Amino acid sequence: MESKADKREAARQFKERKVAAGAYAVRCSPSGTAWVGVSRNLDAARNACWFSLRMRGHRVASLQAAWDTYGEGAFTFEVLETLDEDTHALALNDLLKARKSSWLEKLSALPLL
């Protein structure tokens, strides 16, 4: 059993961890379709995307339809690019928006909201 001090230390480390911001793609192998999105927290983006798809409530109808047709095993989550962790917070949104546009064009993908 963990002591209170161990739990406090684990909580402190969790709060201080660095989260990766960047661009990602959700790919459907059978159809070859890709959807591109960006996030300030790539791990959280994957969890949120898979959760909403499993609950049949994803806001991108084409992605949800493909998920319902092919099933979870047909999909992958791919980190396309991570941004430098020193990126200033005020510039982050504009940079993410620009990177999303670039990846949408490169992959001929559909956008994730």
N, CA, C and O atoms as a GROMACS GRO file, in nm:
protein
  452
    1MET      N    1   0.084  -0.118   0.000
    1MET     CA    2   0.000   0.000   0.000
    1MET      C    3   0.090   0.125   0.000
    1MET      O    4   0.192   0.129   0.068
    2GLU      N    5   0.049   0.224  -0.076
    2GLU     CA    6   0.127   0.348  -0.086
    2GLU      C    7   0.100   0.438   0.034
    2GLU      O    8  -0.012   0.445   0.085
    3SER      N    9   0.204   0.506   0.077
    3SER     CA   10   0.186   0.602   0.186
    3SER      C   11   0.130   0.732   0.130
    3SER      O   12   0.126   0.754   0.009
    4LYS      N   13   0.085   0.818   0.220
    4LYS     CA   14   0.033   0.949   0.177
    4LYS      C   15   0.140   1.029   0.104
    4LYS      O   16   0.111   1.098   0.007
    5ALA      N   17   0.263   1.019   0.152
    5ALA     CA   18   0.373   1.092   0.088
    5ALA      C   19   0.395   1.041  -0.055
    5ALA      O   20   0.420   1.121  -0.146
    6ASP      N   21   0.386   0.909  -0.074
    6ASP     CA   22   0.402   0.852  -0.209
    6ASP      C   23   0.291   0.901  -0.301
    6ASP      O   24   0.316   0.934  -0.418
    7LYS      N   25   0.170   0.905  -0.250
    7LYS     CA   26   0.056   0.951  -0.329
    7LYS      C   27   0.070   1.099  -0.365
    7LYS      O   28   0.042   1.138  -0.478
    8ARG      N   29   0.114   1.179  -0.269
    8ARG     CA   30   0.136   1.322  -0.296
    8ARG      C   31   0.243   1.342  -0.401
    8ARG      O   32   0.229   1.427  -0.490
    9GLU      N   33   0.350   1.264  -0.392
    9GLU     CA   34   0.458   1.276  -0.490
    9GLU      C   35   0.410   1.234  -0.629
    9GLU      O   36   0.444   1.299  -0.727
   10ALA      N   37   0.333   1.128  -0.638
   10ALA     CA   38   0.279   1.084  -0.767
   10ALA      C   39   0.187   1.191  -0.825
   10ALA      O   40   0.192   1.216  -0.945
   11ALA      N   41   0.105   1.253  -0.742
   11ALA     CA   42   0.015   1.359  -0.788
   11ALA      C   43   0.095   1.479  -0.836
   11ALA      O   44   0.061   1.540  -0.938
   12ARG      N   45   0.200   1.515  -0.764
   12ARG     CA   46   0.285   1.627  -0.803
   12ARG      C   47   0.351   1.601  -0.938
   12ARG      O   48   0.354   1.689  -1.024
   13GLN      N   49   0.403   1.481  -0.957
   13GLN     CA   50   0.467   1.446  -1.083
   13GLN      C   51   0.367   1.448  -1.198
   13GLN      O   52   0.400   1.492  -1.308
   14PHE      N   53   0.245   1.401  -1.173
   14PHE     CA   54   0.143   1.403  -1.276
   14PHE      C   55   0.111   1.546  -1.318
   14PHE      O   56   0.097   1.573  -1.438
   15LYS      N   57   0.100   1.636  -1.224
   15LYS     CA   58   0.067   1.776  -1.254
   15LYS      C   59   0.180   1.846  -1.329
   15LYS      O   60   0.155   1.938  -1.407
   16GLU      N   61   0.303   1.803  -1.305
   16GLU     CA   62   0.418   1.869  -1.366
   16GLU      C   63   0.459   1.808  -1.500
   16GLU      O   64   0.550   1.859  -1.566
   17ARG      N   65   0.396   1.701  -1.540
   17ARG     CA   66   0.436   1.635  -1.665
   17ARG      C   67   0.412   1.727  -1.784
   17ARG      O   68   0.323   1.813  -1.782
   18LYS      N   69   0.491   1.707  -1.885
   18LYS     CA   70   0.477   1.784  -2.010
   18LYS      C   71   0.379   1.710  -2.100
   18LYS      O   72   0.387   1.588  -2.116
   19VAL      N   73   0.287   1.783  -2.158
   19VAL     CA   74   0.194   1.723  -2.254
   19VAL      C   75   0.233   1.770  -2.393
   19VAL      O   76   0.273   1.884  -2.413
   20ALA      N   77   0.222   1.679  -2.489
   20ALA     CA   78   0.261   1.710  -2.626
   20ALA      C   79   0.144   1.769  -2.703
   20ALA      O   80   0.034   1.714  -2.703
   21ALA      N   81   0.170   1.881  -2.768
   21ALA     CA   82   0.072   1.943  -2.858
   21ALA      C   83   0.115   1.913  -3.000
   21ALA      O   84   0.234   1.900  -3.028
   22GLY      N   85   0.016   1.903  -3.090
   22GLY     CA   86   0.053   1.878  -3.228
   22GLY      C   87  -0.063   1.835  -3.314
   22GLY      O   88  -0.179   1.855  -3.279
   23ALA      N   89  -0.028   1.773  -3.427
   23ALA     CA   90  -0.126   1.728  -3.525
   23ALA      C   91  -0.132   1.576  -3.523
   23ALA      O   92  -0.033   1.508  -3.496
   24TYR      N   93  -0.251   1.524  -3.552
   24TYR     CA   94  -0.270   1.380  -3.554
   24TYR      C   95  -0.367   1.341  -3.665
   24TYR      O   96  -0.442   1.424  -3.717
   25ALA      N   97  -0.363   1.214  -3.700
   25ALA     CA   98  -0.455   1.160  -3.801
   25ALA      C   99  -0.523   1.037  -3.744
   25ALA      O  100  -0.462   0.957  -3.673
   26VAL      N  101  -0.650   1.022  -3.777
   26VAL     CA  102  -0.723   0.899  -3.751
   26VAL      C  103  -0.742   0.836  -3.887
   26VAL      O  104  -0.800   0.896  -3.978
   27ARG      N  105  -0.693   0.713  -3.902
   27ARG     CA  106  -0.695   0.648  -4.033
   27ARG      C  107  -0.782   0.522  -4.028
   27ARG      O  108  -0.782   0.447  -3.931
   28CYS      N  109  -0.854   0.503  -4.136
   28CYS     CA  110  -0.936   0.384  -4.155
   28CYS      C  111  -0.869   0.300  -4.263
   28CYS      O  112  -0.865   0.340  -4.380
   29SER      N  113  -0.816   0.184  -4.226
   29SER     CA  114  -0.742   0.100  -4.321
   29SER      C  115  -0.827   0.052  -4.439
   29SER      O  116  -0.782   0.066  -4.553
   30PRO      N  117  -0.946  -0.004  -4.418
   30PRO     CA  118  -1.021  -0.056  -4.532
   30PRO      C  119  -1.060   0.050  -4.636
   30PRO      O  120  -1.058   0.024  -4.757
   31SER      N  121  -1.096   0.168  -4.589
   31SER     CA  122  -1.141   0.272  -4.682
   31SER      C  123  -1.028   0.361  -4.730
   31SER      O  124  -1.040   0.428  -4.833
   32GLY      N  125  -0.917   0.364  -4.656
   32GLY     CA  126  -0.806   0.451  -4.689
   32GLY      C  127  -0.829   0.596  -4.653
   32GLY      O  128  -0.750   0.683  -4.688
   33THR      N  129  -0.937   0.623  -4.583
   33THR     CA  130  -0.971   0.760  -4.546
   33THR      C  131  -0.893   0.802  -4.421
   33THR      O  132  -0.868   0.722  -4.331
   34ALA      N  133  -0.855   0.929  -4.418
   34ALA     CA  134  -0.788   0.985  -4.301
   34ALA      C  135  -0.858   1.113  -4.260
   34ALA      O  136  -0.906   1.190  -4.344
   35TRP      N  137  -0.863   1.135  -4.132
   35TRP     CA  138  -0.917   1.258  -4.074
   35TRP      C  139  -0.803   1.321  -3.994
   35TRP      O  140  -0.732   1.250  -3.923
   36VAL      N  141  -0.785   1.451  -4.006
   36VAL     CA  142  -0.675   1.519  -3.939
   36VAL      C  143  -0.729   1.618  -3.837
   36VAL      O  144  -0.826   1.690  -3.862
   37GLY      N  145  -0.664   1.621  -3.722
   37GLY     CA  146  -0.699   1.716  -3.617
   37GLY      C  147  -0.573   1.765  -3.548
   37GLY      O  148  -0.463   1.715  -3.574
   38VAL      N  149  -0.590   1.862  -3.462
   38VAL     CA  150  -0.480   1.914  -3.381
   38VAL      C  151  -0.528   1.925  -3.237
   38VAL      O  152  -0.647   1.935  -3.210
   39SER      N  153  -0.432   1.923  -3.146
   39SER     CA  154  -0.467   1.930  -3.005
   39SER      C  155  -0.351   1.985  -2.923
   39SER      O  156  -0.234   1.970  -2.960
   40ARG      N  157  -0.385   2.049  -2.814
   40ARG     CA  158  -0.285   2.092  -2.718
   40ARG      C  159  -0.234   1.974  -2.635
   40ARG      O  160  -0.129   1.982  -2.571
   41ASN      N  161  -0.311   1.863  -2.637
   41ASN     CA  162  -0.274   1.743  -2.561
   41ASN      C  163  -0.310   1.621  -2.646
   41ASN      O  164  -0.425   1.579  -2.651
   42LEU      N  165  -0.211   1.565  -2.713
   42LEU     CA  166  -0.235   1.456  -2.807
   42LEU      C  167  -0.288   1.330  -2.739
   42LEU      O  168  -0.373   1.261  -2.796
   43ASP      N  169  -0.240   1.299  -2.620
   43ASP     CA  170  -0.290   1.180  -2.549
   43ASP      C  171  -0.438   1.196  -2.517
   43ASP      O  172  -0.516   1.103  -2.535
   44ALA      N  173  -0.476   1.313  -2.469
   44ALA     CA  174  -0.616   1.338  -2.437
   44ALA      C  175  -0.702   1.336  -2.563
   44ALA      O  176  -0.817   1.293  -2.559
   45ALA      N  177  -0.648   1.383  -2.675
   45ALA     CA  178  -0.723   1.383  -2.801
   45ALA      C  179  -0.756   1.241  -2.844
   45ALA      O  180  -0.868   1.214  -2.888
   46ARG      N  181  -0.660   1.151  -2.833
   46ARG     CA  182  -0.686   1.012  -2.870
   46ARG      C  183  -0.793   0.952  -2.780
   46ARG      O  184  -0.887   0.889  -2.828
   47ASN      N  185  -0.779   0.971  -2.650
   47ASN     CA  186  -0.876   0.916  -2.556
   47ASN      C  187  -1.016   0.970  -2.583
   47ASN      O  188  -1.113   0.894  -2.583
   48ALA      N  189  -1.027   1.099  -2.605
   48ALA     CA  190  -1.158   1.161  -2.630
   48ALA      C  191  -1.218   1.111  -2.761
   48ALA      O  192  -1.338   1.085  -2.769
   49CYS      N  193  -1.135   1.099  -2.863
   49CYS     CA  194  -1.184   1.053  -2.994
   49CYS      C  195  -1.236   0.910  -2.985
   49CYS      O  196  -1.347   0.882  -3.029
   50TRP      N  197  -1.157   0.820  -2.928
   50TRP     CA  198  -1.198   0.680  -2.918
   50TRP      C  199  -1.322   0.666  -2.828
   50TRP      O  200  -1.412   0.588  -2.858
   51PHE      N  201  -1.326   0.741  -2.720
   51PHE     CA  202  -1.442   0.735  -2.630
   51PHE      C  203  -1.570   0.776  -2.703
   51PHE      O  204  -1.671   0.707  -2.696
   52SER      N  205  -1.565   0.889  -2.773
   52SER     CA  206  -1.686   0.937  -2.841
   52SER      C  207  -1.726   0.842  -2.955
   52SER      O  208  -1.845   0.825  -2.982
   53LEU      N  209  -1.629   0.781  -3.022
   53LEU     CA  210  -1.661   0.684  -3.127
   53LEU      C  211  -1.726   0.559  -3.067
   53LEU      O  212  -1.824   0.508  -3.122
   54ARG      N  213  -1.672   0.511  -2.958
   54ARG     CA  214  -1.729   0.392  -2.893
   54ARG      C  215  -1.870   0.418  -2.842
   54ARG      O  216  -1.954   0.328  -2.841
   55MET      N  217  -1.895   0.541  -2.800
   55MET     CA  218  -2.028   0.578  -2.748
   55MET      C  219  -2.125   0.618  -2.861
   55MET      O  220  -2.240   0.652  -2.836
   56ARG      N  221  -2.073   0.613  -2.984
   56ARG     CA  222  -2.151   0.649  -3.104
   56ARG      C  223  -2.199   0.793  -3.102
   56ARG      O  224  -2.312   0.824  -3.141
   57GLY      N  225  -2.111   0.879  -3.055
   57GLY     CA  226  -2.148   1.020  -3.047
   57GLY      C  227  -2.042   1.115  -3.101
   57GLY      O  228  -2.036   1.230  -3.060
   58HIS      N  229  -1.958   1.067  -3.192
   58HIS     CA  230  -1.855   1.156  -3.245
   58HIS      C  231  -1.919   1.264  -3.330
   58HIS      O  232  -2.014   1.238  -3.403
   59ARG      N  233  -1.866   1.385  -3.321
   59ARG     CA  234  -1.927   1.499  -3.392
   59ARG      C  235  -1.897   1.501  -3.541
   59ARG      O  236  -1.961   1.576  -3.615
   60VAL      N  237  -1.802   1.422  -3.587
   60VAL     CA  238  -1.773   1.414  -3.731
   60VAL      C  239  -1.848   1.291  -3.784
   60VAL      O  240  -1.806   1.177  -3.763
   61ALA      N  241  -1.958   1.317  -3.853
   61ALA     CA  242  -2.047   1.210  -3.896
   61ALA      C  243  -1.978   1.108  -3.987
   61ALA      O  244  -2.005   0.989  -3.976
   62SER      N  245  -1.891   1.153  -4.077
   62SER     CA  246  -1.825   1.060  -4.169
   62SER      C  247  -1.732   0.964  -4.095
   62SER      O  248  -1.722   0.847  -4.131
   63LEU      N  249  -1.665   1.013  -3.992
   63LEU     CA  250  -1.578   0.928  -3.912
   63LEU      C  251  -1.662   0.828  -3.833
   63LEU      O  252  -1.628   0.710  -3.827
   64GLN      N  253  -1.769   0.874  -3.773
   64GLN     CA  254  -1.855   0.784  -3.695
   64GLN      C  255  -1.916   0.676  -3.785
   64GLN      O  256  -1.925   0.560  -3.745
   65ALA      N  257  -1.957   0.715  -3.906
   65ALA     CA  258  -2.015   0.617  -3.999
   65ALA      C  259  -1.912   0.511  -4.038
   65ALA      O  260  -1.944   0.392  -4.046
   66ALA      N  261  -1.789   0.553  -4.063
   66ALA     CA  262  -1.684   0.458  -4.099
   66ALA      C  263  -1.654   0.365  -3.981
   66ALA      O  264  -1.636   0.244  -4.000
   67TRP      N  265  -1.650   0.418  -3.861
   67TRP     CA  266  -1.626   0.340  -3.740
   67TRP      C  267  -1.737   0.236  -3.724
   67TRP      O  268  -1.709   0.119  -3.694
   68ASP      N  269  -1.860   0.277  -3.743
   68ASP     CA  270  -1.973   0.186  -3.729
   68ASP      C  271  -1.969   0.076  -3.835
   68ASP      O  272  -2.007  -0.038  -3.809
   69THR      N  273  -1.922   0.109  -3.954
   69THR     CA  274  -1.914   0.013  -4.064
   69THR      C  275  -1.800  -0.086  -4.045
   69THR      O  276  -1.821  -0.207  -4.059
   70TYR      N  277  -1.680  -0.038  -4.014
   70TYR     CA  278  -1.561  -0.122  -4.014
   70TYR      C  279  -1.518  -0.170  -3.876
   70TYR      O  280  -1.446  -0.269  -3.866
   71GLY      N  281  -1.560  -0.104  -3.771
   71GLY     CA  282  -1.522  -0.144  -3.636
   71GLY      C  283  -1.390  -0.084  -3.590
   71GLY      O  284  -1.310  -0.036  -3.670
   72GLU      N  285  -1.371  -0.089  -3.461
   72GLU     CA  286  -1.254  -0.026  -3.398
   72GLU      C  287  -1.121  -0.078  -3.451
   72GLU      O  288  -1.026  -0.002  -3.464
   73GLY      N  289  -1.113  -0.207  -3.481
   73GLY     CA  290  -0.988  -0.267  -3.527
   73GLY      C  291  -0.936  -0.211  -3.658
   73GLY      O  292  -0.819  -0.229  -3.690
   74ALA      N  293  -1.021  -0.145  -3.732
   74ALA     CA  294  -0.981  -0.091  -3.863
   74ALA      C  295  -0.920   0.049  -3.852
   74ALA      O  296  -0.881   0.107  -3.954
   75PHE      N  297  -0.911   0.103  -3.731
   75PHE     CA  298  -0.867   0.242  -3.714
   75PHE      C  299  -0.737   0.251  -3.636
   75PHE      O  300  -0.710   0.173  -3.545
   76THR      N  301  -0.658   0.351  -3.676
   76THR     CA  302  -0.535   0.382  -3.604
   76THR      C  303  -0.531   0.531  -3.575
   76THR      O  304  -0.587   0.613  -3.649
   77PHE      N  305  -0.464   0.564  -3.468
   77PHE     CA  306  -0.440   0.704  -3.430
   77PHE      C  307  -0.292   0.727  -3.449
   77PHE      O  308  -0.209   0.658  -3.390
   78GLU      N  309  -0.258   0.824  -3.532
   78GLU     CA  310  -0.118   0.849  -3.567
   78GLU      C  311  -0.082   0.993  -3.534
   78GLU      O  312  -0.148   1.087  -3.580
   79VAL      N  313   0.022   1.010  -3.455
   79VAL     CA  314   0.074   1.145  -3.430
   79VAL      C  315   0.156   1.184  -3.552
   79VAL      O  316   0.254   1.119  -3.586
   80LEU      N  317   0.114   1.291  -3.616
   80LEU     CA  318   0.181   1.338  -3.737
   80LEU      C  319   0.298   1.430  -3.705
   80LEU      O  320   0.401   1.430  -3.772
   81GLU      N  321   0.278   1.510  -3.601
   81GLU     CA  322   0.379   1.612  -3.569
   81GLU      C  323   0.355   1.660  -3.426
   81GLU      O  324   0.241   1.682  -3.385
   82THR      N  325   0.463   1.676  -3.352
   82THR     CA  326   0.453   1.740  -3.221
   82THR      C  327   0.524   1.874  -3.228
   82THR      O  328   0.626   1.890  -3.294
   83LEU      N  329   0.467   1.968  -3.159
   83LEU     CA  330   0.524   2.102  -3.156
   83LEU      C  331   0.629   2.113  -3.047
   83LEU      O  332   0.624   2.041  -2.947
   84ASP      N  333   0.720   2.203  -3.066
   84ASP     CA  334   0.824   2.228  -2.966
   84ASP      C  335   0.758   2.270  -2.836
   84ASP      O  336   0.670   2.358  -2.836
   85GLU      N  337   0.798   2.210  -2.727
   85GLU     CA  338   0.735   2.241  -2.599
   85GLU      C  339   0.764   2.384  -2.552
   85GLU      O  340   0.703   2.432  -2.457
   86ASP      N  341   0.857   2.451  -2.617
   86ASP     CA  342   0.887   2.589  -2.584
   86ASP      C  343   0.800   2.689  -2.660
   86ASP      O  344   0.817   2.810  -2.645
   87THR      N  345   0.707   2.639  -2.741
   87THR     CA  346   0.618   2.728  -2.816
   87THR      C  347   0.538   2.813  -2.719
   87THR      O  348   0.478   2.761  -2.625
   88HIS      N  349   0.538   2.940  -2.742
   88HIS     CA  350   0.467   3.033  -2.654
   88HIS      C  351   0.316   3.006  -2.658
   88HIS      O  352   0.261   2.981  -2.766
   89ALA      N  353   0.252   3.009  -2.545
   89ALA     CA  354   0.109   2.977  -2.535
   89ALA      C  355   0.023   3.065  -2.624
   89ALA      O  356  -0.078   3.019  -2.678
   90LEU      N  357   0.062   3.191  -2.641
   90LEU     CA  358  -0.017   3.282  -2.724
   90LEU      C  359  -0.008   3.249  -2.873
   90LEU      O  360  -0.098   3.281  -2.950
   91ALA      N  361   0.100   3.185  -2.914
   91ALA     CA  362   0.119   3.149  -3.054
   91ALA      C  363   0.066   3.009  -3.086
   91ALA      O  364   0.055   2.971  -3.203
   92LEU      N  365   0.035   2.932  -2.983
   92LEU     CA  366   0.001   2.792  -3.001
   92LEU      C  367  -0.122   2.770  -3.089
   92LEU      O  368  -0.118   2.687  -3.180
   93ASN      N  369  -0.230   2.842  -3.065
   93ASN     CA  370  -0.352   2.821  -3.144
   93ASN      C  371  -0.331   2.849  -3.292
   93ASN      O  372  -0.374   2.771  -3.378
   94ASP      N  373  -0.264   2.959  -3.323
   94ASP     CA  374  -0.238   2.992  -3.463
   94ASP      C  375  -0.148   2.889  -3.530
   94ASP      O  376  -0.170   2.852  -3.645
   95LEU      N  377  -0.048   2.843  -3.457
   95LEU     CA  378   0.043   2.742  -3.510
   95LEU      C  379  -0.030   2.609  -3.534
   95LEU      O  380  -0.009   2.544  -3.636
   96LEU      N  381  -0.114   2.569  -3.440
   96LEU     CA  382  -0.191   2.446  -3.458
   96LEU      C  383  -0.284   2.456  -3.578
   96LEU      O  384  -0.296   2.360  -3.655
   97LYS      N  385  -0.347   2.569  -3.594
   97LYS     CA  386  -0.437   2.589  -3.707
   97LYS      C  387  -0.361   2.579  -3.839
   97LYS      O  388  -0.409   2.518  -3.934
   98ALA      N  389  -0.243   2.637  -3.845
   98ALA     CA  390  -0.162   2.632  -3.966
   98ALA      C  391  -0.115   2.490  -3.995
   98ALA      O  392  -0.115   2.447  -4.110
   99ARG      N  393  -0.075   2.418  -3.892
   99ARG     CA  394  -0.028   2.281  -3.911
   99ARG      C  395  -0.142   2.190  -3.956
   99ARG      O  396  -0.121   2.099  -4.035
  100LYS      N  397  -0.262   2.215  -3.904
  100LYS     CA  398  -0.378   2.135  -3.946
  100LYS      C  399  -0.405   2.155  -4.095
  100LYS      O  400  -0.426   2.058  -4.168
  101SER      N  401  -0.405   2.278  -4.140
  101SER     CA  402  -0.427   2.307  -4.282
  101SER      C  403  -0.322   2.238  -4.369
  101SER      O  404  -0.354   2.180  -4.473
  102SER      N  405  -0.199   2.244  -4.325
  102SER     CA  406  -0.090   2.182  -4.400
  102SER      C  407  -0.109   2.030  -4.410
  102SER      O  408  -0.096   1.973  -4.519
  103TRP      N  409  -0.140   1.966  -4.300
  103TRP     CA  410  -0.157   1.821  -4.301
  103TRP      C  411  -0.282   1.778  -4.377
  103TRP      O  412  -0.282   1.674  -4.443
  104LEU      N  413  -0.388   1.857  -4.370
  104LEU     CA  414  -0.508   1.826  -4.447
  104LEU      C  415  -0.475   1.820  -4.596
  104LEU      O  416  -0.518   1.730  -4.668
  105GLU      N  417  -0.397   1.918  -4.640
  105GLU     CA  418  -0.358   1.924  -4.781
  105GLU      C  419  -0.263   1.809  -4.818
  105GLU      O  420  -0.282   1.743  -4.920
  106LYS      N  421  -0.162   1.785  -4.734
  106LYS     CA  422  -0.063   1.681  -4.763
  106LYS      C  423  -0.127   1.542  -4.776
  106LYS      O  424  -0.090   1.463  -4.862
  107LEU      N  425  -0.223   1.515  -4.689
  107LEU     CA  426  -0.283   1.381  -4.684
  107LEU      C  427  -0.414   1.370  -4.760
  107LEU      O  428  -0.474   1.263  -4.767
  108SER      N  429  -0.460   1.482  -4.818
  108SER     CA  430  -0.593   1.484  -4.881
  108SER      C  431  -0.695   1.425  -4.784
  108SER      O  432  -0.774   1.338  -4.820
  109ALA      N  433  -0.691   1.475  -4.663
  109ALA     CA  434  -0.772   1.422  -4.554
  109ALA      C  435  -0.894   1.507  -4.526
  109ALA      O  436  -0.910   1.616  -4.581
  110LEU      N  437  -0.979   1.454  -4.441
  110LEU     CA  438  -1.097   1.527  -4.394
  110LEU      C  439  -1.064   1.589  -4.258
  110LEU      O  440  -0.985   1.533  -4.183
  111PRO      N  441  -1.124   1.703  -4.227
  111PRO     CA  442  -1.091   1.768  -4.099
  111PRO      C  443  -1.170   1.709  -3.981
  111PRO      O  444  -1.286   1.671  -3.994
  112LEU      N  445  -1.103   1.704  -3.868
  112LEU     CA  446  -1.169   1.677  -3.741
  112LEU      C  447  -1.193   1.814  -3.678
  112LEU      O  448  -1.106   1.900  -3.682
  113LEU      N  449  -1.307   1.832  -3.620
  113LEU     CA  450  -1.341   1.963  -3.562
  113LEU      C  451  -1.258   1.993  -3.440
  113LEU      O  452  -1.274   2.098  -3.379
   0.00000   0.00000   0.00000
